Amino acid sequence: MEAFDKMLEFNRHWAAEMVAKDSGYFTRHAAGQTPHTLFIGCSDSRVQTNTLTGTEHGEMFVHRNIANQVYGSDLNVLSAVDYAVDVLDVKHIIVCGHYGCGGVRAAAAAESPTHGLTDHWLSQLRTIKRLHKDELDACGEGEARLDRLAELNVLEQVHNLAATPVIRDAWARGRRPILHGVVYDIRTGLLKELATRIDGVDRIRSIFGDAG
């Protein structure tokens, strides 16, 4: 059986099972969503947001792209942030990177880029690599170097997120959304906190040591 056919078969069994357990399950979800968190993560198929966080359907609004980037010029991610903050009124926003990230590995490669449009998308990661060259060099050439670049990437994206007008305007109205930067270890299944509980410019300054 082809993978697509297997997915359709699973879907039919899953939907029937959910209704058997709770006849109003889909009716309630069809009425609207009230997620408490926006999750900005990598497109990697091994990063399953609800599974690794224990959240249910309707609790997590999700935006994903290669290497979990937050570009100030990317209308896709900015629209997701704007909708999550101003319409859904989420309390938390998580930027989640992961170890073993193909985007991080591609950006860290010494050879010339060969991935077409993806190389353009990863340009910020290569800048991060250049700015933290000494720290990364001290990690050697193995997985430790790539792991640290993945962490630095998450921190940079949290910083970028905190600089967006949507977040600044929301903070001007109150202490939410609360930003968190974490990295997922695909080797252990654990989330590692990098920069969490960021609820204003003062917190950004305390973490990043600049004007935010």
N, C-alpha and C positions, 0 to 999 in steps of 0.2 A: 504493500500500500504506500502511495506517495505521501510525503510529509504533509502536503496541503490537505489531502483527504483525511489523514489521521487527525489533523487539527479540527476539521469540521465534525468528524465523528465524536471527538472528545467534547466539543462544544455542545452538541445535542445531549450527551449524557450529563454533562455538567449542569446545563440549564434545567434539565428535568430533576436532577438531584437537589439543586438549590430550591426549586419550587416545592419539592416534596418535604424538605426540611422547614421551609418558611414560605407559605403561599403568597405573602405580600412583599417578598424580597425585591423583585424587579419593579413592582409598582412604586415602592417607596423611592428607589433610586431614580426612577423616571421622572419623579416630581421635581428634582433639582439636586444640586450638590452643595455641600458645606464643608469643604476640606479645611483642615487646620494648618496644612503645610504645603508649600511649593517646593518640589524637589527638582533641582537642576543637576542633571547627571550626564554621564557619558552614554553614548549609544550602544556600548558593548553589550552583547547578548547575555553575558554572565552576571550583569548587574541588574538583578530583579528587585525593583524598589519595594513592592509590598512584601515580598518574601523576606528580605533582609531586615526590614524595619518592623515587621509584625503588624502592619496597618491593613485595614479592611478597605473594600471598595468605597469610594466617596470620601476617604480621609486624606488623600494625597493628590494634589494637582502636580502634573509632571511635565517637565521640558527636558529633552535630551538632545545632545549633539556630540560630534566627535570631540573627545577630550574635554568635555564639560566647559566650554568657553563662554565667557560673558563679554561680548564686544559691545561697546557703547554705540556702534553703528549697525548692529544686527537687529533689525526690526522684529525678527522672529522671537528672540529671547526677550527683548524689551516689551513686546506685546504680551507675552506670557506673564512677565513680572507685573506689568500694569494691570492686567485683568485679575491676577491673583491678589494683588494688594487693594486695588480700588473697587473691585466688584465682589470678589469672594472674601475679602478681608481676612486673609490668612494671618495666623499669628507668627508662624515660623517660615523661614526660607533656608533650605539646606543646599549648599553647593557640595556635591560629592564627587571626588575623583576616585581612582582605584589603581592599585599596583598591577603591573602587567598590562598597562594601557598601550594599545598599538599606536595611538596618536602620539603619546609621549615618546615611545621608542623611535618612531619615525622622525620626530623633531630633534631627538638627541643624536641621530645618526650623523657620522662625520662626512659621508659621501654626499654628492649633490642630490637634491630632491628629485624624486622620480614618480611622485604620486599625483601629478596633475593638479587639479583644483584643490585637492586635500592639502597640498603643500602650502597653498595660499592661506587656507583656513588655519594652519598650524603656525603661522608667522609669529604670533604672540608668544607661543611656547619657545620658539627659537630665541626670541628676545630675552625671555626669562632665563634660558640657558646661558646666554651671553652675560647678563647682569650678575649672575650667581656663579660665574665660572670657577672662582677660587674654591668656593664651598663644594661645588660638584666635583671638582678635580680631587679634592681631599677624600671623596668617597670611593675613588678608584674607578675602574671601568666596568664593574659588574652590575648586578641587580640593585645594589645599594644606591648607586648613582641614579638609576632610573626611578627608584622608589622616592628618592629625595626630590627629583625633578617633578614627579607627580604631586608631591606635597606642596612644593613651591608654586606649582600651577594652581592648586586649589586656593592657596592664600591670595594669589594675584587676582583670581576671579572673584573672591569675596570682596577684595578691595575695589575692584571695578564695579561690582554690584552696589556697594555702599556709596559710590560716587554718582549713581544715576539719579536724575531728577525725581523719578517716582519714589525711590527710597527716601531721599532727602525731604521731599514734601510730606511723606507719611510720618517721618520722624518729627517734623515740625508740628504735626498735629498730636503726637503722642509717642509712646515708647514701643511701637510695633510697626512693621514686622521685626522679629528678632532673627538675626542672621547667624548661620553656623557653617563652618567649613570642616568637612570630614573627608577621610579617605577610607575606602573599602579594601580590605585585604582579601583578595580572591583565594589566597592560600589557606586562610584560617576562617573566613566568613565573618570576621570582626570589623567593626567600624572604629577608626581612630580619630579622636578629636584633635583638630589643629588650631582652630580659632572659633570659639563658640560664644553664644549669649551676647551678641553684639546688638545693642539696642539704641545706638546713637553715635554722633560724631566723636564724643569724648572717649567712647570705648574703642573706636577705630584708631584714634590717636594713641591710646595706651598700648595697642597691639602693634601698629605699624610705625609709630614714632614720627608721623608727619601730620600735615594739616587735614588729613582725611580726604 
